[in-house]
Amino acid sequence: MNRELITRLSALGVTEAQLNACRLPEFVEAKNLVQAEDDMFSRIQHMTADTLRAWQLMKEAAAQENIVLLLISAFRSIDYQCELIKGKLAAGRLLDDILKVNAIPGFSEHHTGRALDISTPNCEPLTTNFENTDAFRWLTEHADCFGFVMSFPKDNNSGITYEPWHWALSNPANEYVS
């Protein structure tokens, strides 16, 4: 981990003990991203070209079965991840609680440009209610055909709570920091 990231994490209040307890790998921040569609909040999203191709194919296949998949978010820079955590801290949330639902900056799969948060109409985004939708059932049956896996299933050992909405394109090369 580079000195700049350590300084930024320290400014957020991330302790050495929290870093040592982190069970997620450190990820390289993607550089070669392409502009994808706007997300469900009309924000421009970016992802790797491979992820965009797989997402478009998966979304089209779902649509053929009357399943609507909506993009919530894709690539997040380390800066953006820091700002997310700062905002939650400013709202009075405890860092330990935040780190159960947001990875420590530098350790978020969203940094790779391969992770997508997905929802569907009539479902509050980023909630476990997504698991009760036809879209979630469709993803659990078909996402692997397009190279996507659910990153944080129930009872995962990552330290991140269950996120049925978080899916990532699997098996990329050179994404981890060595």
VMD Tcl script that builds the backbone (N, CA, C; Angstrom):
set m [mol new atoms 534]
animate dup $m
set s [atomselect $m all]
$s set {name element resname resid chain x y z} {
  {N N MET 1 A 0.856 -1.173 0.000}
  {CA C MET 1 A 0.000 0.000 0.000}
  {C C MET 1 A 0.899 1.232 0.000}
  {N N ASN 2 A 0.572 2.165 -0.884}
  {CA C ASN 2 A 1.431 3.342 -0.990}
  {C C ASN 2 A 1.159 4.336 0.142}
  {N N ARG 3 A 2.134 5.184 0.361}
  {CA C ARG 3 A 2.094 6.155 1.466}
  {C C ARG 3 A 0.907 7.112 1.338}
  {N N GLU 4 A 0.601 7.551 0.109}
  {CA C GLU 4 A -0.518 8.483 -0.097}
  {C C GLU 4 A -1.836 7.857 0.355}
  {N N LEU 5 A -2.050 6.583 -0.006}
  {CA C LEU 5 A -3.289 5.915 0.399}
  {C C LEU 5 A -3.334 5.756 1.914}
  {N N ILE 6 A -2.228 5.396 2.522}
  {CA C ILE 6 A -2.177 5.254 3.981}
  {C C ILE 6 A -2.551 6.574 4.649}
  {N N THR 7 A -2.033 7.691 4.128}
  {CA C THR 7 A -2.344 9.017 4.677}
  {C C THR 7 A -3.834 9.325 4.547}
  {N N ARG 8 A -4.401 9.001 3.383}
  {CA C ARG 8 A -5.826 9.268 3.158}
  {C C ARG 8 A -6.700 8.415 4.067}
  {N N LEU 9 A -6.311 7.170 4.251}
  {CA C LEU 9 A -7.083 6.289 5.130}
  {C C LEU 9 A -6.994 6.765 6.571}
  {N N SER 10 A -5.829 7.194 6.969}
  {CA C SER 10 A -5.651 7.727 8.314}
  {C C SER 10 A -6.539 8.950 8.534}
  {N N ALA 11 A -6.641 9.801 7.519}
  {CA C ALA 11 A -7.492 10.993 7.622}
  {C C ALA 11 A -8.964 10.613 7.786}
  {N N LEU 12 A -9.355 9.444 7.253}
  {CA C LEU 12 A -10.732 8.964 7.423}
  {C C LEU 12 A -10.946 8.321 8.799}
  {N N GLY 13 A -9.831 8.042 9.484}
  {CA C GLY 13 A -9.928 7.381 10.775}
  {C C GLY 13 A -9.732 5.874 10.687}
  {N N VAL 14 A -9.358 5.374 9.509}
  {CA C VAL 14 A -9.111 3.935 9.359}
  {C C VAL 14 A -7.830 3.601 10.116}
  {N N THR 15 A -7.938 2.659 11.034}
  {CA C THR 15 A -6.808 2.296 11.884}
  {C C THR 15 A -6.017 1.129 11.281}
  {N N GLU 16 A -4.831 0.934 11.788}
  {CA C GLU 16 A -4.016 -0.202 11.369}
  {C C GLU 16 A -4.734 -1.520 11.688}
  {N N ALA 17 A -5.429 -1.550 12.821}
  {CA C ALA 17 A -6.177 -2.756 13.192}
  {C C ALA 17 A -7.284 -3.037 12.168}
  {N N GLN 18 A -7.964 -1.997 11.701}
  {CA C GLN 18 A -9.014 -2.188 10.687}
  {C C GLN 18 A -8.413 -2.661 9.364}
  {N N LEU 19 A -7.272 -2.100 9.005}
  {CA C LEU 19 A -6.593 -2.554 7.787}
  {C C LEU 19 A -6.171 -4.012 7.914}
  {N N ASN 20 A -5.614 -4.361 9.062}
  {CA C ASN 20 A -5.175 -5.750 9.264}
  {C C ASN 20 A -6.345 -6.716 9.287}
  {N N ALA 21 A -7.502 -6.243 9.715}
  {CA C ALA 21 A -8.694 -7.098 9.771}
  {C C ALA 21 A -9.394 -7.208 8.423}
  {N N CYS 22 A -9.031 -6.354 7.474}
  {CA C CYS 22 A -9.670 -6.352 6.160}
  {C C CYS 22 A -9.364 -7.662 5.443}
  {N N ARG 23 A -10.412 -8.336 5.003}
  {CA C ARG 23 A -10.261 -9.622 4.304}
  {C C ARG 23 A -10.403 -9.478 2.796}
  {N N LEU 24 A -10.483 -8.251 2.325}
  {CA C LEU 24 A -10.576 -7.990 0.893}
  {C C LEU 24 A -9.172 -7.726 0.350}
  {N N PRO 25 A -8.927 -8.090 -0.911}
  {CA C PRO 25 A -7.627 -7.753 -1.494}
  {C C PRO 25 A -7.565 -6.275 -1.834}
  {N N GLU 26 A -6.361 -5.753 -1.912}
  {CA C GLU 26 A -6.189 -4.392 -2.411}
  {C C GLU 26 A -6.289 -4.463 -3.938}
  {N N PHE 27 A -7.039 -3.542 -4.545}
  {CA C PHE 27 A -7.260 -3.557 -5.986}
  {C C PHE 27 A -6.558 -2.400 -6.668}
  {N N VAL 28 A -6.070 -2.649 -7.863}
  {CA C VAL 28 A -5.536 -1.610 -8.727}
  {C C VAL 28 A -6.727 -0.823 -9.271}
  {N N GLU 29 A -6.619 0.485 -9.266}
  {CA C GLU 29 A -7.677 1.319 -9.822}
  {C C GLU 29 A -7.590 1.251 -11.349}
  {N N ALA 30 A -8.684 0.893 -11.992}
  {CA C ALA 30 A -8.716 0.753 -13.448}
  {C C ALA 30 A -8.403 2.076 -14.129}
  {N N LYS 31 A -7.688 1.997 -15.226}
  {CA C LYS 31 A -7.335 3.192 -15.996}
  {C C LYS 31 A -8.046 3.218 -17.344}
  {N N ASN 32 A -8.236 2.068 -17.957}
  {CA C ASN 32 A -8.828 1.994 -19.299}
  {C C ASN 32 A -10.317 1.701 -19.197}
  {N N LEU 33 A -11.076 2.738 -18.949}
  {CA C LEU 33 A -12.519 2.606 -18.790}
  {C C LEU 33 A -13.240 3.190 -20.002}
  {N N VAL 34 A -14.435 2.703 -20.225}
  {CA C VAL 34 A -15.276 3.251 -21.284}
  {C C VAL 34 A -16.535 3.805 -20.640}
  {N N GLN 35 A -17.112 4.790 -21.307}
  {CA C GLN 35 A -18.367 5.334 -20.802}
  {C C GLN 35 A -19.472 4.341 -21.104}
  {N N ALA 36 A -20.247 4.040 -20.093}
  {CA C ALA 36 A -21.388 3.138 -20.234}
  {C C ALA 36 A -22.651 3.991 -20.215}
  {N N GLU 37 A -23.743 3.353 -19.982}
  {CA C GLU 37 A -25.011 4.078 -19.893}
  {C C GLU 37 A -25.081 4.889 -18.601}
  {N N ASP 38 A -26.019 5.789 -18.545}
  {CA C ASP 38 A -26.296 6.473 -17.289}
  {C C ASP 38 A -26.927 5.467 -16.331}
  {N N ASP 39 A -26.704 5.674 -15.053}
  {CA C ASP 39 A -27.326 4.784 -14.070}
  {C C ASP 39 A -28.766 5.226 -13.811}
  {N N MET 40 A -29.431 4.554 -12.906}
  {CA C MET 40 A -30.839 4.849 -12.637}
  {C C MET 40 A -31.061 6.221 -12.011}
  {N N PHE 41 A -29.981 6.890 -11.620}
  {CA C PHE 41 A -30.068 8.236 -11.059}
  {C C PHE 41 A -29.575 9.287 -12.058}
  {N N SER 42 A -29.410 8.869 -13.319}
  {CA C SER 42 A -28.956 9.737 -14.419}
  {C C SER 42 A -27.518 10.212 -14.261}
  {N N ARG 43 A -26.693 9.415 -13.583}
  {CA C ARG 43 A -25.264 9.715 -13.470}
  {C C ARG 43 A -24.529 8.900 -14.532}
  {N N ILE 44 A -23.564 9.504 -15.176}
  {CA C ILE 44 A -22.751 8.792 -16.163}
  {C C ILE 44 A -21.912 7.746 -15.429}
  {N N GLN 45 A -21.883 6.529 -15.962}
  {CA C GLN 45 A -21.106 5.448 -15.366}
  {C C GLN 45 A -20.018 4.990 -16.340}
  {N N HIS 46 A -18.940 4.482 -15.758}
  {CA C HIS 46 A -17.817 3.950 -16.522}
  {C C HIS 46 A -17.520 2.535 -16.026}
  {N N MET 47 A -16.980 1.734 -16.929}
  {CA C MET 47 A -16.570 0.365 -16.606}
  {C C MET 47 A -15.562 -0.078 -17.654}
  {N N THR 48 A -14.979 -1.245 -17.479}
  {CA C THR 48 A -14.064 -1.751 -18.498}
  {C C THR 48 A -14.870 -2.116 -19.741}
  {N N ALA 49 A -14.202 -2.151 -20.876}
  {CA C ALA 49 A -14.876 -2.502 -22.128}
  {C C ALA 49 A -15.449 -3.916 -22.050}
  {N N ASP 50 A -14.718 -4.856 -21.467}
  {CA C ASP 50 A -15.228 -6.231 -21.329}
  {C C ASP 50 A -16.477 -6.271 -20.456}
  {N N THR 51 A -16.458 -5.491 -19.393}
  {CA C THR 51 A -17.614 -5.456 -18.498}
  {C C THR 51 A -18.818 -4.852 -19.215}
  {N N LEU 52 A -18.607 -3.802 -19.967}
  {CA C LEU 52 A -19.705 -3.183 -20.699}
  {C C LEU 52 A -20.315 -4.169 -21.695}
  {N N ARG 53 A -19.464 -4.880 -22.454}
  {CA C ARG 53 A -19.992 -5.856 -23.418}
  {C C ARG 53 A -20.816 -6.925 -22.707}
  {N N ALA 54 A -20.268 -7.470 -21.619}
  {CA C ALA 54 A -20.974 -8.526 -20.877}
  {C C ALA 54 A -22.270 -7.995 -20.268}
  {N N TRP 55 A -22.238 -6.772 -19.724}
  {CA C TRP 55 A -23.436 -6.149 -19.133}
  {C C TRP 55 A -24.517 -5.969 -20.192}
  {N N GLN 56 A -24.140 -5.443 -21.351}
  {CA C GLN 56 A -25.124 -5.223 -22.412}
  {C C GLN 56 A -25.752 -6.542 -22.873}
  {N N LEU 57 A -24.931 -7.568 -23.052}
  {CA C LEU 57 A -25.453 -8.879 -23.463}
  {C C LEU 57 A -26.377 -9.450 -22.395}
  {N N MET 58 A -25.978 -9.333 -21.126}
  {CA C MET 58 A -26.786 -9.875 -20.040}
  {C C MET 58 A -28.109 -9.118 -19.933}
  {N N LYS 59 A -28.043 -7.811 -20.020}
  {CA C LYS 59 A -29.255 -6.995 -19.919}
  {C C LYS 59 A -30.220 -7.307 -21.070}
  {N N GLU 60 A -29.690 -7.489 -22.273}
  {CA C GLU 60 A -30.525 -7.840 -23.426}
  {C C GLU 60 A -31.164 -9.218 -23.256}
  {N N ALA 61 A -30.387 -10.178 -22.767}
  {CA C ALA 61 A -30.930 -11.528 -22.553}
  {C C ALA 61 A -32.035 -11.493 -21.500}
  {N N ALA 62 A -31.829 -10.731 -20.449}
  {CA C ALA 62 A -32.860 -10.602 -19.411}
  {C C ALA 62 A -34.119 -9.964 -19.998}
  {N N ALA 63 A -33.951 -8.935 -20.803}
  {CA C ALA 63 A -35.095 -8.235 -21.401}
  {C C ALA 63 A -35.926 -9.175 -22.281}
  {N N GLN 64 A -35.268 -10.124 -22.915}
  {CA C GLN 64 A -35.994 -11.089 -23.743}
  {C C GLN 64 A -36.919 -11.970 -22.904}
  {N N GLU 65 A -36.658 -12.006 -21.610}
  {CA C GLU 65 A -37.519 -12.754 -20.682}
  {C C GLU 65 A -38.329 -11.801 -19.800}
  {N N ASN 66 A -38.478 -10.563 -20.260}
  {CA C ASN 66 A -39.244 -9.524 -19.553}
  {C C ASN 66 A -38.676 -9.180 -18.182}
  {N N ILE 67 A -37.376 -9.272 -18.059}
  {CA C ILE 67 A -36.670 -8.895 -16.830}
  {C C ILE 67 A -35.918 -7.608 -17.125}
  {N N VAL 68 A -36.138 -6.581 -16.300}
  {CA C VAL 68 A -35.457 -5.298 -16.471}
  {C C VAL 68 A -34.346 -5.196 -15.427}
  {N N LEU 69 A -33.120 -5.047 -15.916}
  {CA C LEU 69 A -31.966 -4.837 -15.042}
  {C C LEU 69 A -31.556 -3.380 -15.146}
  {N N LEU 70 A -31.412 -2.721 -14.008}
  {CA C LEU 70 A -31.028 -1.308 -13.955}
  {C C LEU 70 A -29.661 -1.171 -13.301}
  {N N LEU 71 A -28.840 -0.343 -13.873}
  {CA C LEU 71 A -27.523 -0.069 -13.323}
  {C C LEU 71 A -27.638 0.967 -12.210}
  {N N ILE 72 A -27.120 0.634 -11.046}
  {CA C ILE 72 A -27.067 1.598 -9.931}
  {C C ILE 72 A -25.719 2.302 -9.950}
  {N N SER 73 A -24.648 1.524 -10.055}
  {CA C SER 73 A -23.309 2.114 -10.098}
  {C C SER 73 A -22.331 1.106 -10.671}
  {N N ALA 74 A -21.179 1.640 -11.112}
  {CA C ALA 74 A -20.130 0.794 -11.679}
  {C C ALA 74 A -18.791 1.239 -11.069}
  {N N PHE 75 A -17.877 1.742 -11.897}
  {CA C PHE 75 A -16.553 2.142 -11.411}
  {C C PHE 75 A -16.651 3.203 -10.326}
  {N N ARG 76 A -15.835 3.019 -9.312}
  {CA C ARG 76 A -15.640 4.050 -8.279}
  {C C ARG 76 A -14.147 4.237 -8.091}
  {N N SER 77 A -13.701 5.452 -8.165}
  {CA C SER 77 A -12.295 5.748 -7.889}
  {C C SER 77 A -12.054 5.663 -6.381}
  {N N ILE 78 A -10.809 5.625 -6.028}
  {CA C ILE 78 A -10.452 5.673 -4.609}
  {C C ILE 78 A -10.951 6.989 -4.013}
  {N N ASP 79 A -10.824 8.085 -4.782}
  {CA C ASP 79 A -11.328 9.386 -4.313}
  {C C ASP 79 A -12.821 9.307 -3.996}
  {N N TYR 80 A -13.582 8.720 -4.913}
  {CA C TYR 80 A -15.031 8.617 -4.723}
  {C C TYR 80 A -15.354 7.768 -3.490}
  {N N GLN 81 A -14.629 6.678 -3.320}
  {CA C GLN 81 A -14.848 5.807 -2.159}
  {C C GLN 81 A -14.561 6.561 -0.860}
  {N N CYS 82 A -13.520 7.375 -0.868}
  {CA C CYS 82 A -13.214 8.205 0.309}
  {C C CYS 82 A -14.356 9.173 0.594}
  {N N GLU 83 A -14.878 9.795 -0.451}
  {CA C GLU 83 A -15.974 10.759 -0.275}
  {C C GLU 83 A -17.242 10.070 0.239}
  {N N LEU 84 A -17.519 8.861 -0.239}
  {CA C LEU 84 A -18.677 8.109 0.282}
  {C C LEU 84 A -18.557 7.920 1.797}
  {N N ILE 85 A -17.378 7.511 2.217}
  {CA C ILE 85 A -17.160 7.255 3.643}
  {C C ILE 85 A -17.201 8.563 4.433}
  {N N LYS 86 A -16.592 9.619 3.902}
  {CA C LYS 86 A -16.646 10.926 4.577}
  {C C LYS 86 A -18.091 11.374 4.776}
  {N N GLY 87 A -18.913 11.205 3.756}
  {CA C GLY 87 A -20.320 11.599 3.850}
  {C C GLY 87 A -21.059 10.834 4.930}
  {N N LYS 88 A -20.794 9.553 5.030}
  {CA C LYS 88 A -21.456 8.738 6.053}
  {C C LYS 88 A -20.952 9.097 7.447}
  {N N LEU 89 A -19.655 9.391 7.562}
  {CA C LEU 89 A -19.112 9.833 8.849}
  {C C LEU 89 A -19.739 11.165 9.262}
  {N N ALA 90 A -19.865 12.080 8.297}
  {CA C ALA 90 A -20.463 13.386 8.574}
  {C C ALA 90 A -21.921 13.257 8.997}
  {N N ALA 91 A -22.573 12.193 8.550}
  {CA C ALA 91 A -23.971 11.958 8.925}
  {C C ALA 91 A -24.080 11.266 10.285}
  {N N GLY 92 A -22.930 11.036 10.936}
  {CA C GLY 92 A -22.946 10.475 12.285}
  {C C GLY 92 A -22.793 8.965 12.372}
  {N N ARG 93 A -22.527 8.321 11.253}
  {CA C ARG 93 A -22.364 6.867 11.295}
  {C C ARG 93 A -20.975 6.515 11.812}
  {N N LEU 94 A -20.862 5.371 12.447}
  {CA C LEU 94 A -19.586 4.896 12.973}
  {C C LEU 94 A -18.793 4.198 11.877}
  {N N LEU 95 A -17.478 4.416 11.871}
  {CA C LEU 95 A -16.625 3.847 10.828}
  {C C LEU 95 A -16.732 2.325 10.775}
  {N N ASP 96 A -16.757 1.669 11.921}
  {CA C ASP 96 A -16.868 0.200 11.917}
  {C C ASP 96 A -18.145 -0.256 11.219}
  {N N ASP 97 A -19.241 0.480 11.409}
  {CA C ASP 97 A -20.501 0.131 10.739}
  {C C ASP 97 A -20.414 0.401 9.239}
  {N N ILE 98 A -19.795 1.498 8.870}
  {CA C ILE 98 A -19.638 1.846 7.457}
  {C C ILE 98 A -18.841 0.765 6.739}
  {N N LEU 99 A -17.785 0.277 7.383}
  {CA C LEU 99 A -16.902 -0.696 6.738}
  {C C LEU 99 A -17.529 -2.082 6.599}
  {N N LYS 100 A -18.722 -2.256 7.120}
  {CA C LYS 100 A -19.466 -3.502 6.879}
  {C C LYS 100 A -20.217 -3.450 5.557}
  {N N VAL 101 A -20.426 -2.242 5.041}
  {CA C VAL 101 A -21.170 -2.095 3.787}
  {C C VAL 101 A -20.368 -1.374 2.701}
  {N N ASN 102 A -19.290 -0.729 3.055}
  {CA C ASN 102 A -18.404 -0.077 2.089}
  {C C ASN 102 A -16.982 -0.537 2.345}
  {N N ALA 103 A -16.331 -0.995 1.292}
  {CA C ALA 103 A -14.941 -1.428 1.431}
  {C C ALA 103 A -14.048 -0.231 1.743}
  {N N ILE 104 A -12.974 -0.510 2.426}
  {CA C ILE 104 A -11.953 0.508 2.670}
  {C C ILE 104 A -11.448 0.992 1.306}
  {N N PRO 105 A -11.286 2.294 1.110}
  {CA C PRO 105 A -10.738 2.781 -0.158}
  {C C PRO 105 A -9.418 2.065 -0.477}
  {N N GLY 106 A -9.319 1.626 -1.725}
  {CA C GLY 106 A -8.175 0.818 -2.147}
  {C C GLY 106 A -8.511 -0.660 -2.174}
  {N N PHE 107 A -9.610 -1.034 -1.497}
  {CA C PHE 107 A -9.997 -2.442 -1.382}
  {C C PHE 107 A -11.384 -2.708 -1.985}
  {N N SER 108 A -11.920 -1.748 -2.707}
  {CA C SER 108 A -13.253 -1.906 -3.293}
  {C C SER 108 A -13.150 -2.540 -4.670}
  {N N GLU 109 A -13.948 -3.552 -4.895}
  {CA C GLU 109 A -14.005 -4.195 -6.205}
  {C C GLU 109 A -14.469 -3.196 -7.277}
  {N N HIS 110 A -15.188 -2.158 -6.876}
  {CA C HIS 110 A -15.622 -1.130 -7.829}
  {C C HIS 110 A -14.429 -0.406 -8.455}
  {N N HIS 111 A -13.268 -0.389 -7.794}
  {CA C HIS 111 A -12.079 0.261 -8.353}
  {C C HIS 111 A -11.638 -0.407 -9.653}
  {N N THR 112 A -11.996 -1.670 -9.854}
  {CA C THR 112 A -11.539 -2.421 -11.025}
  {C C THR 112 A -12.305 -2.090 -12.294}
  {N N GLY 113 A -13.473 -1.455 -12.158}
  {CA C GLY 113 A -14.314 -1.192 -13.313}
  {C C GLY 113 A -15.099 -2.408 -13.767}
  {N N ARG 114 A -15.069 -3.477 -12.961}
  {CA C ARG 114 A -15.778 -4.717 -13.284}
  {C C ARG 114 A -16.987 -4.956 -12.404}
  {N N ALA 115 A -17.130 -4.210 -11.326}
  {CA C ALA 115 A -18.218 -4.430 -10.375}
  {C C ALA 115 A -19.399 -3.534 -10.717}
  {N N LEU 116 A -20.585 -4.131 -10.664}
  {CA C LEU 116 A -21.819 -3.401 -10.940}
  {C C LEU 116 A -22.791 -3.598 -9.791}
  {N N ASP 117 A -23.443 -2.536 -9.401}
  {CA C ASP 117 A -24.580 -2.640 -8.498}
  {C C ASP 117 A -25.815 -2.578 -9.385}
  {N N ILE 118 A -26.723 -3.533 -9.183}
  {CA C ILE 118 A -27.863 -3.732 -10.080}
  {C C ILE 118 A -29.164 -3.683 -9.292}
  {N N SER 119 A -30.190 -3.130 -9.921}
  {CA C SER 119 A -31.530 -3.132 -9.347}
  {C C SER 119 A -32.535 -3.431 -10.451}
  {N N THR 120 A -33.786 -3.227 -10.143}
  {CA C THR 120 A -34.886 -3.445 -11.075}
  {C C THR 120 A -36.003 -2.479 -10.685}
  {N N PRO 121 A -36.909 -2.162 -11.610}
  {CA C PRO 121 A -37.998 -1.245 -11.247}
  {C C PRO 121 A -38.786 -1.737 -10.031}
  {N N ASN 122 A -39.281 -0.797 -9.272}
  {CA C ASN 122 A -40.116 -1.066 -8.092}
  {C C ASN 122 A -39.369 -1.790 -6.978}
  {N N CYS 123 A -38.063 -1.610 -6.930}
  {CA C CYS 123 A -37.260 -2.170 -5.839}
  {C C CYS 123 A -36.331 -1.064 -5.347}
  {N N GLU 124 A -36.377 -0.801 -4.060}
  {CA C GLU 124 A -35.472 0.207 -3.504}
  {C C GLU 124 A -34.038 -0.255 -3.726}
  {N N PRO 125 A -33.205 0.586 -4.352}
  {CA C PRO 125 A -31.839 0.166 -4.653}
  {C C PRO 125 A -31.003 -0.048 -3.397}
  {N N LEU 126 A -30.051 -0.955 -3.539}
  {CA C LEU 126 A -29.062 -1.244 -2.497}
  {C C LEU 126 A -29.699 -1.764 -1.208}
  {N N THR 127 A -30.750 -2.558 -1.364}
  {CA C THR 127 A -31.369 -3.203 -0.209}
  {C C THR 127 A -31.480 -4.693 -0.475}
  {N N THR 128 A -31.562 -5.451 0.586}
  {CA C THR 128 A -31.704 -6.905 0.417}
  {C C THR 128 A -33.058 -7.278 -0.167}
  {N N ASN 129 A -33.986 -6.317 -0.263}
  {CA C ASN 129 A -35.261 -6.588 -0.939}
  {C C ASN 129 A -35.040 -7.049 -2.379}
  {N N PHE 130 A -33.894 -6.700 -2.942}
  {CA C PHE 130 A -33.592 -7.117 -4.312}
  {C C PHE 130 A -33.648 -8.641 -4.454}
  {N N GLU 131 A -33.305 -9.359 -3.387}
  {CA C GLU 131 A -33.308 -10.828 -3.472}
  {C C GLU 131 A -34.717 -11.392 -3.682}
  {N N ASN 132 A -35.745 -10.603 -3.477}
  {CA C ASN 132 A -37.129 -11.052 -3.647}
  {C C ASN 132 A -37.695 -10.711 -5.022}
  {N N THR 133 A -36.843 -10.285 -5.940}
  {CA C THR 133 A -37.316 -9.858 -7.258}
  {C C THR 133 A -37.057 -10.929 -8.314}
  {N N ASP 134 A -37.820 -10.846 -9.390}
  {CA C ASP 134 A -37.584 -11.724 -10.542}
  {C C ASP 134 A -36.205 -11.462 -11.142}
  {N N ALA 135 A -35.763 -10.216 -11.083}
  {CA C ALA 135 A -34.439 -9.872 -11.612}
  {C C ALA 135 A -33.345 -10.624 -10.862}
  {N N PHE 136 A -33.441 -10.665 -9.534}
  {CA C PHE 136 A -32.436 -11.387 -8.751}
  {C C PHE 136 A -32.485 -12.882 -9.077}
  {N N ARG 137 A -33.679 -13.441 -9.153}
  {CA C ARG 137 A -33.799 -14.864 -9.490}
  {C C ARG 137 A -33.181 -15.140 -10.862}
  {N N TRP 138 A -33.433 -14.224 -11.816}
  {CA C TRP 138 A -32.865 -14.388 -13.149}
  {C C TRP 138 A -31.332 -14.334 -13.083}
  {N N LEU 139 A -30.796 -13.364 -12.355}
  {CA C LEU 139 A -29.337 -13.247 -12.222}
  {C C LEU 139 A -28.720 -14.500 -11.605}
  {N N THR 140 A -29.338 -15.024 -10.562}
  {CA C THR 140 A -28.753 -16.212 -9.915}
  {C C THR 140 A -28.739 -17.410 -10.859}
  {N N GLU 141 A -29.659 -17.436 -11.808}
  {CA C GLU 141 A -29.711 -18.541 -12.770}
  {C C GLU 141 A -28.851 -18.300 -14.010}
  {N N HIS 142 A -28.634 -17.039 -14.392}
  {CA C HIS 142 A -28.026 -16.758 -15.691}
  {C C HIS 142 A -26.766 -15.891 -15.675}
  {N N ALA 143 A -26.493 -15.164 -14.638}
  {CA C ALA 143 A -25.378 -14.204 -14.650}
  {C C ALA 143 A -24.043 -14.876 -14.966}
  {N N ASP 144 A -23.846 -16.075 -14.479}
  {CA C ASP 144 A -22.577 -16.758 -14.728}
  {C C ASP 144 A -22.356 -17.036 -16.218}
  {N N CYS 145 A -23.427 -17.163 -16.978}
  {CA C CYS 145 A -23.306 -17.369 -18.439}
  {C C CYS 145 A -22.673 -16.161 -19.112}
  {N N PHE 146 A -22.717 -15.017 -18.473}
  {CA C PHE 146 A -22.165 -13.784 -19.009}
  {C C PHE 146 A -20.872 -13.393 -18.287}
  {N N GLY 147 A -20.413 -14.255 -17.381}
  {CA C GLY 147 A -19.167 -14.017 -16.656}
  {C C GLY 147 A -19.311 -13.284 -15.342}
  {N N PHE 148 A -20.553 -13.046 -14.878}
  {CA C PHE 148 A -20.766 -12.309 -13.637}
  {C C PHE 148 A -21.001 -13.244 -12.458}
  {N N VAL 149 A -20.480 -12.850 -11.311}
  {CA C VAL 149 A -20.707 -13.571 -10.057}
  {C C VAL 149 A -21.149 -12.572 -8.991}
  {N N MET 150 A -21.952 -13.046 -8.047}
  {CA C MET 150 A -22.329 -12.205 -6.907}
  {C C MET 150 A -21.128 -12.193 -5.966}
  {N N SER 151 A -20.621 -11.031 -5.685}
  {CA C SER 151 A -19.394 -10.903 -4.894}
  {C C SER 151 A -19.590 -11.153 -3.409}
  {N N PHE 152 A -20.756 -10.776 -2.874}
  {CA C PHE 152 A -20.971 -10.853 -1.430}
  {C C PHE 152 A -22.256 -11.608 -1.115}
  {N N PRO 153 A -22.230 -12.942 -1.339}
  {CA C PRO 153 A -23.420 -13.744 -1.021}
  {C C PRO 153 A -23.626 -13.851 0.485}
  {N N LYS 154 A -24.740 -14.457 0.866}
  {CA C LYS 154 A -24.994 -14.679 2.296}
  {C C LYS 154 A -23.848 -15.487 2.887}
  {N N ASP 155 A -23.526 -15.164 4.141}
  {CA C ASP 155 A -22.498 -15.883 4.901}
  {C C ASP 155 A -21.130 -15.862 4.236}
  {N N ASN 156 A -20.832 -14.814 3.473}
  {CA C ASN 156 A -19.496 -14.714 2.878}
  {C C ASN 156 A -18.505 -14.343 3.974}
  {N N ASN 157 A -17.228 -14.584 3.725}
  {CA C ASN 157 A -16.218 -14.336 4.763}
  {C C ASN 157 A -15.393 -13.080 4.480}
  {N N SER 158 A -15.933 -12.157 3.679}
  {CA C SER 158 A -15.182 -10.960 3.301}
  {C C SER 158 A -15.212 -9.861 4.350}
  {N N GLY 159 A -16.184 -9.939 5.256}
  {CA C GLY 159 A -16.384 -8.842 6.200}
  {C C GLY 159 A -17.415 -7.831 5.689}
  {N N ILE 160 A -17.850 -7.984 4.440}
  {CA C ILE 160 A -18.888 -7.128 3.855}
  {C C ILE 160 A -20.211 -7.876 3.987}
  {N N THR 161 A -21.250 -7.160 4.368}
  {CA C THR 161 A -22.551 -7.795 4.543}
  {C C THR 161 A -23.086 -8.294 3.203}
  {N N TYR 162 A -24.080 -9.141 3.262}
  {CA C TYR 162 A -24.749 -9.708 2.091}
  {C C TYR 162 A -25.235 -8.588 1.175}
  {N N GLU 163 A -24.832 -8.648 -0.095}
  {CA C GLU 163 A -25.226 -7.645 -1.084}
  {C C GLU 163 A -25.737 -8.345 -2.333}
  {N N PRO 164 A -27.014 -8.669 -2.386}
  {CA C PRO 164 A -27.534 -9.372 -3.560}
  {C C PRO 164 A -27.491 -8.528 -4.838}
  {N N TRP 165 A -27.264 -7.246 -4.728}
  {CA C TRP 165 A -27.228 -6.331 -5.861}
  {C C TRP 165 A -25.847 -6.177 -6.474}
  {N N HIS 166 A -24.794 -6.668 -5.818}
  {CA C HIS 166 A -23.413 -6.433 -6.243}
  {C C HIS 166 A -22.892 -7.635 -7.035}
  {N N TRP 167 A -22.638 -7.419 -8.323}
  {CA C TRP 167 A -22.167 -8.467 -9.218}
  {C C TRP 167 A -20.915 -7.970 -9.931}
  {N N ALA 168 A -19.968 -8.876 -10.202}
  {CA C ALA 168 A -18.727 -8.467 -10.860}
  {C C ALA 168 A -18.349 -9.453 -11.952}
  {N N LEU 169 A -17.756 -8.927 -12.990}
  {CA C LEU 169 A -17.216 -9.759 -14.053}
  {C C LEU 169 A -16.021 -10.505 -13.481}
  {N N SER 170 A -16.021 -11.803 -13.600}
  {CA C SER 170 A -14.992 -12.620 -12.956}
  {C C SER 170 A -13.803 -12.876 -13.866}
  {N N ASN 171 A -12.752 -13.331 -13.242}
  {CA C ASN 171 A -11.540 -13.835 -13.901}
  {C C ASN 171 A -10.748 -12.826 -14.720}
  {N N PRO 172 A -10.598 -11.599 -14.279}
  {CA C PRO 172 A -9.747 -10.671 -14.994}
  {C C PRO 172 A -8.279 -10.873 -14.587}
  {N N ALA 173 A -7.387 -10.336 -15.366}
  {CA C ALA 173 A -5.957 -10.424 -15.046}
  {C C ALA 173 A -5.468 -9.095 -14.485}
  {N N ASN 174 A -4.452 -9.160 -13.649}
  {CA C ASN 174 A -3.737 -7.969 -13.178}
  {C C ASN 174 A -4.590 -6.946 -12.460}
  {N N GLU 175 A -5.528 -7.371 -11.650}
  {CA C GLU 175 A -6.358 -6.401 -10.946}
  {C C GLU 175 A -5.933 -6.201 -9.504}
  {N N TYR 176 A -5.152 -7.112 -8.968}
  {CA C TYR 176 A -4.758 -7.013 -7.571}
  {C C TYR 176 A -3.430 -6.285 -7.444}
  {N N VAL 177 A -3.242 -5.619 -6.339}
  {CA C VAL 177 A -1.961 -5.013 -6.029}
  {C C VAL 177 A -1.093 -6.116 -5.466}
  {N N SER 178 A 0.138 -6.212 -5.962}
  {CA C SER 178 A 0.997 -7.283 -5.443}
  {C C SER 178 A 1.842 -6.844 -4.280}
}
mol reanalyze $m
mol bondsrecalc $m
mol representation Tube
mol addrep $m
